Amino acid sequence: MRTFDDATRRNIAEVCAAFARLPDTAEPSALKRAAVVLALTESDDGGDTAFLLTRRASHLRAHRGQWALPGGRCDAGETPVEAALRELDEELALALSGDAVLGLLDDYPTRSGYLITPVVVWAADSAAIRPNPDEVASVHRIALATIERDDAFDFTEIPESNRRVIRFHHQMSLIHAPTAALIYQFREVLAGRHTRVTDLEQPVFAWT
């Protein structure tokens, strides 16, 4: 168990600082920039550290009803960190400063033309989370112990690609890449393993 306290914050900041991100090799016009947030907070039962996972609103035009980390497209002139913090505020009313940022993981290129930067933040004061109904149907706290289980993730093959599809088992749902890939890399970074996930595939339904 990773107690939600200053010692855990320092430890996660240290492992994030030790993580060497892949260099940015994307052409400026090739992919649209986006950012998501791994927002660390206290678990529902108290004590343990968790991250926030949302269920997207059912009326959204794209990826409606799917599980997702808070985030979205970067505005013009906006850095991934700025976009991540803005989206966290817009979606969950969590207004955090740059001091809350613990680190960044590898950029993940999606089949739909985005390059997603995962930003890890420490959301200490998250008691007043208010999901924005225009974007978020529900928000859930996933204890880090959940993703550290041996059976939390699996990998499968599909005929449409020679890359493995990653799946995160959450309750009765299967969560796919990019969300599953980003969560998996965070799990690996926590364990001190610099595992790359850009070669992990998305399911075909997420290719557009």
Backbone hydrogen bonds, N-H to C=O, Kabsch-Sander energy under -0.5 kcal/mol:
donor,donor_aa,acceptor,acceptor_aa,energy
3,T,1,M,-0.8
4,F,47,G,-3.8
5,D,3,T,-1.6
9,R,5,D,-2.1
10,R,6,D,-2.5
11,N,7,A,-2.3
12,I,8,T,-2.7
13,A,9,R,-2.5
14,E,10,R,-2.2
15,V,11,N,-2.2
16,C,12,I,-2.2
17,A,13,A,-2.2
18,A,14,E,-1.7
19,F,15,V,-0.6
19,F,16,C,-0.7
21,R,19,F,-0.9
25,T,23,P,-0.8
30,A,27,E,-1.4
31,L,27,E,-0.9
32,K,113,G,-2.9
34,A,115,L,-2.2
35,A,72,G,-2.5
36,V,117,T,-2.0
37,V,70,P,-2.6
38,L,119,V,-2.6
39,A,37,V,-1.0
40,L,38,L,-0.7
40,L,121,V,-2.9
41,T,50,A,-3.0
43,S,48,D,-2.7
46,G,43,S,-1.5
48,D,46,G,-0.9
49,T,2,R,-1.9
50,A,41,T,-3.3
51,F,142,I,-2.0
52,L,39,A,-1.4
53,L,140,H,-2.8
54,T,68,A,-3.1
55,R,138,S,-2.6
56,R,54,T,-0.5
56,R,66,Q,-3.1
57,A,135,E,-2.1
60,L,57,A,-1.1
65,G,57,A,-0.9
66,Q,63,H,-1.5
68,A,54,T,-2.6
72,G,35,A,-2.2
74,C,33,R,-2.4
78,E,75,D,-2.1
83,A,79,T,-2.6
84,A,80,P,-2.6
85,L,81,V,-2.3
86,R,82,E,-2.2
87,E,83,A,-2.8
88,L,84,A,-2.2
89,D,85,L,-1.7
90,E,86,R,-2.6
91,E,87,E,-2.8
92,L,88,L,-2.2
93,A,89,D,-1.8
94,L,88,L,-1.2
95,A,93,A,-0.8
96,L,94,L,-0.9
100,A,97,S,-1.9
101,V,98,G,-1.4
102,L,120,V,-3.3
103,G,120,V,-1.3
105,L,118,P,-2.0
108,Y,116,I,-2.6
110,T,114,Y,-3.2
113,G,110,T,-1.4
115,L,32,K,-2.7
116,I,108,Y,-2.8
116,I,114,Y,-0.6
117,T,34,A,-2.2
119,V,36,V,-2.6
120,V,103,G,-3.0
121,V,38,L,-2.2
121,V,119,V,-0.5
122,W,100,A,-2.5
123,A,40,L,-2.8
123,A,121,V,-0.7
124,A,122,W,-1.1
126,S,124,A,-1.2
129,I,126,S,-1.2
130,R,92,L,-2.1
132,N,91,E,-3.0
135,E,132,N,-2.1
136,V,132,N,-3.5
137,A,55,R,-3.3
138,S,55,R,-1.2
140,H,53,L,-3.1
142,I,51,F,-3.0
142,I,140,H,-0.6
143,A,141,R,-0.7
144,L,49,T,-2.8
146,T,143,A,-1.6
147,I,143,A,-0.8
148,E,144,L,-1.0
149,R,146,T,-0.9
152,A,149,R,-1.2
154,D,167,R,-2.1
156,T,165,V,-2.5
161,S,158,I,-1.3
165,V,156,T,-3.3
166,I,201,E,-1.1
167,R,154,D,-2.4
168,F,175,I,-3.2
169,H,152,A,-3.0
169,H,167,R,-0.5
170,H,168,F,-0.8
170,H,173,S,-2.4
173,S,170,H,-3.0
175,I,168,F,-2.9
175,I,173,S,-0.5
177,A,166,I,-0.6
180,A,176,H,-2.5
182,L,178,P,-2.3
183,I,179,T,-2.3
184,Y,180,A,-2.4
185,Q,181,A,-2.4
186,F,182,L,-2.0
187,R,183,I,-2.3
188,E,184,Y,-2.3
189,V,185,Q,-2.8
190,L,186,F,-2.4
191,A,187,R,-1.2
192,G,189,V,-1.8
193,R,188,E,-2.9
194,H,192,G,-0.5
195,T,193,R,-1.5
200,L,197,V,-2.0
201,E,164,R,-3.7
206,A,203,P,-1.9
207,W,204,V,-2.0
